[in-house]
Amino acid sequence: MIIVFGAAGFIGTYLIDRLIKEKYSVIAADISEAGESYYESLEIPYYNVNITDKQSLEKLPTEGIEAVINLACVQPANVSEKKYDPTDFMQVNVIGTLNLLDFCVKNNVKKYFYTSSHRNTQGLWKEKEGTAIKESDGRSVKYTGDYAVYSISESAAADCIEHYNQAFGMQGIIFRLPPVYGYGPHTEIYKDGKPLKTGFQIFIDNAVQGKPLEVWGDCAKGRDIIYVKDVVSAFVLALKMNDISGLYNISSGRLSTLKEEAESIAHEFWPKGSQPEFIYLPEKSNNIEPYFYDISKAKQELNWAPQYSFEDMISDYRKELEAERFKYLVEKRKSMMTDK
């Protein structure tokens, strides 16, 4: 049995979908009630729990648990200026992690998964520009900006996991992720606490309408972006292994340039029968800080490698969008953005 916390979130929904296909028995857990009816329709047990409250965890099953996967977190993209409170990051990302680790020790669960943002390496992006960042390069937190406390909290959570690995023989596995794309959350986010339509969504909206796509700044700059289904495949492989622990970069291992993103989106979404139009405006800043990550450790130890190029991702994204398999994720995002 696998317990997935953060089951009503983006990665959690895709992960459980894949785990069921792999014939795993799954328990879905989340503080939100947004996914309750969805999981009920699939006859998957759904528990409304708060990982910051140990008593809340007592309602969960305790027998036959093979692994705990913790995808529950507070992150800036989901927090409005009005609701920002730095203690929330510590309560959920650190105290919540400790509570789940204690739950594992108490119930003899050896395998614990955690996903960490790549943001706690932000100080390395300039220093390592043009070079893949390895797990052994360590962290370099940027102590200003809306991701500062988030990065501090996730770094503390990762250290707690390593402590339990060494002190209690846990098999704690941390997947460090760059931006994860896929159907569901990429319509609108909070940036510095204010709502912002993502550049990804602006490109899609304009392409669908046959409007020129404006590409700002240096279009050869890019970021490491991973498709959600590639992230999910890493979990599936790691669940089958009993001799791994620690940090793994789970990313594309390459730069997806802004030009590549615009062209791939236009190729997929532009109206048939006409040629896509692009307007390149190098004088306008795009605020992109280039970075990419070394994935050789994941390849060697997990036998994992990403299967989706950016173009493949956009093609599959459109299929997911048209099928509306996880439409509740979009509704959840809309509700989040209007609840300011």
N, C-alpha and C positions, 0 to 999 in steps of 0.2 A: 504494500500500500504506500502511495506517495501522497503527502500533504503539501498542497501548494498554497502559500499565503500570498495575497495580492492577486487572487484568482480572477477578480473582476476588472483587472487592469489589462493593458494592451498585450504585453508579453505573456502574462498569465493565461489569458484566453487562448492565444495561439499554442502555448505549451500544452495545456490540458487537452486541446483538440488533438495534438499529435500523440500525447501519452495514451489517450483512449485508443487511437489507431494502432498503437504498439501493444495493446492488450494489457496495459497497467491498470490496476485498481487505484482510483484517484479520489481524494477528498479535496474539495474546493473551500478555501477560507478567505474571508475578506471583511474589512470594517464596513464597506459599503453594501447596501442592499441592491445595488444596480444590477448585479449579475444573478440574483437569486432565481428569478423566473427563467432566465436562460438556462441555468444549470438544472433546474427542476425539469425543464423540457427534455433534457438529455438523461434524466434519472441519475444525476451525479449528486451525491450528498454535498450540501452547501451549509457552511457554518459562518454565522455573522460574529466575528471575534475582533477584539482590539488587542494587538500584540503588546501594547504598553501596559496591559492589565493582566497579571498572572492568573487571576481568578477567571477571567474570560476564557483562558486556554483550557480550563478544567472541563469544559463541555466537549472537548475533542476526543476522539478515540485514542487509545494508548497502546493497543496491541497490534502486532504485525506491521509496524511502520518501517518501511525500508529506507525512506529518505524524507527529509524536510527541505522544501525549496522556498526560500524567502525572497519574494519579489515585492514585498510591501515596503514602501518608503515615502518620505515627503521630499519632493524636489521642486525647485523654483518655477519650472514651467507650468506647474499646477497651482501656484500660490499667488493670489492677488495681493496688491499693495495693502489693501485694507486688512487682509487676514494674515499678513506676514508676522511671524513670531519665531525668533531663532530657537527658542526652547522646543518648538515642535520638531525641528530637525533632530535634536538630541533625544527627545523622548521616543520618537518612532525609529530612527535609524540606529541609535545606540542602545537605549534601554530595551526597545523591541527586539533587537538582535540578541542581547543578553538573555532576555526572557525565553526566546526560542531555543537558544543554546542550552539553557537550563532544562527546558522541556525535553530536549534530546537526551541529555545526560540522565535525567530522571527515568526516562522510558527506554533507555538503551538503544537509542537511534544514533548510529555512527556517522551517517552520511548527511551533510548539511551543505546546501548550496546558497550562495549569496551573489547578487549582481551589484557591481559597483560602477559608477560612472567613471569615465576617463578624465573627468574634470580635475581630479587631484594630481594630474600631471601637467596642468596648464602652464606652469612655469618652465616646463621643458620644451614647449612647442617652438619657441623662438630659438632656443639653444640647439635643439635637435632638428631644425628645419632641413628637410631633404633627407633625413635619416629616420628609419623606423625606430620607434620607441619600444624598448624591451622591458619585460617585467623586472629585470635586474637593474634597470635605470632608476628605480625607486619612484618617489613622489616629489612633487614640487607644487605645493598649494599656492594659489593666488589669493592673498588675504583681503582683497577688495572685490567689490562687485556682488551680484546677486547669487553667485555660486560659492561664495567663500565659506559660509557656515555649513552649507550642504557638503562641500568637500571635506571640511574638518570632521563632520559627523560620520561620513562614510569611511574616512581613513581610520577613525576610532573603532568603527564597527569591524573593519578588516583586521585590526590589531586584536580585538576581542576574539575573533574567530581563530586567529593563529594561537592565541593563548589557550583556547580550548583544545586545539589540535595537539599542542605539546603537553598540556596538563592532564587532559582527560582522554587522550587517544582518539579524538574526533577525526573524521575525514572531512574537514571543512574545505570547500572548494569555492573560490571567488572568480567569477567571470567579469573581467573589466571590459565594458562596452563603450564604443563611440556612439554617436547618434544612431538609433535603431529606427528604420523606416518600415512602414507597412500600413495597411488599411486600418483606420480607426482614429488615431490621435493627432494627425498632422493637418488639421484644419486651422486651428488657432491655439496659441499658447500665451503664457504670461512672460514678458521680458521686463526685468526690473519692476515686477509687480503690475505692469500695465498690459492689457490685452493686445495681441499682435497676430495678424494673419501671417502664417509662415511663408517664406519665399517659395517653398515647395508647392504650397497650395495656390499661391499667386500665379506661378508658372502654369499649373494645371488649369486654373480658371480661365486664364487668357488664351491658352491653347485651345480649349474646348470652344471658346467664342471666336476663334480665328483672329485674335488680336495679337499684334507683335509682342514678342517676349523681350523685355528689356533686361539686358545682362550688364550689371554694373561692375565697375572696377576691373581688376586683372582677371580675365575669364580663364586664365591658365591656372589660377589658384584653386585649391580644393581641399577637401577633408576626407577622412576615412569614414565611410558610411557602411553600415551592415543591414541586411534585410532580416526581418524578424524570423523568417523561416530558417535562415542559417543559424541564428542564435538558438532556436529551438532544437535544431539537430545536434548542437554541441551538448545540450543537456541529455539528450537521449543516449549519446555515446558515453558520456561520463557516468551515467547511472549504471552502466554495465561494467564499470571498472571499480576494483576494490583497492587499488594501490596508488591512488593519486590524491593530492591535496595541494592547497596553496592557490596562488594567483595565476590566471591564464588570460592573455589578451584574446578576446573573441571579436574579430573585426575582419574587414575585407583585406587588410594588409596593403592597401594602396590608396592613392589619392583619387577621388572622384572629382574632377574639375567642374567648375561652374558651367563651362561651355558644354561639357558632356551631359550634365544634368539637364540643361535647357534643351539640347538637341534630342535627348532620349524622351523627354516628356512631350516635346512637340511631335516627334515621330509617332508616338502612341495616341495622343489626344487631339492633334490638329484635324480639322474636318477633311474628309477624303476629297480628292479632286483638286486640291490647291496646295501650293508649296508653303511651308512654315516661313514666317518672317521673324527676323531677329534684329534688335537694335542694340548695338554695343556702345556702352557709355563708360569708357575707362576712367573718365574724370570723376565719376561718382563712386564713393566708397561702398564696398559691399561688406565690410567688417569681418571678412573671413580670415581666420588665423589658420594657416596650413598645419596639418599634423597627420601622421599615420603610424600604425603600430605593427610591430614584429609579431607574426603569428606562428613562428617556427616551433615554439614549445607546444602549442595546441596541436599542431600537425604531428609532431613526434609522439607526444604522450597520449593524446586523445584520438589520434588517427582522424582528425577533423580538418576540413578545409571548406571555405565558403563555396557554394555552388551557383550563386546568383551574381552576375555582373550587374551594374547599375541599370543597363538596358533590360536585362532579364527581370529585374525587380520591378521596373515600371510596367512591363507587360503583365506580370503576375498581379501587381497591385490593381491594375484595371479590372482583371478578372474578379478579384475579391470585391472590388467596389461595385461591380455590376451584379454580382451574386448576393451582396448584402448579407453574407453569412453572419457577420458580427456587428450588425447594425446597432446593437445596444451600446457598443463602444462609442459610436458617433453621437448617439443621444446623450450618453454620459458626459462626453466632452462639451457638448452644447450646454448642458445643464451646469457644468462646472464654470463655464465662461460667463454665464448669465448670473450666477450666484456670487456676486462681487461684494 
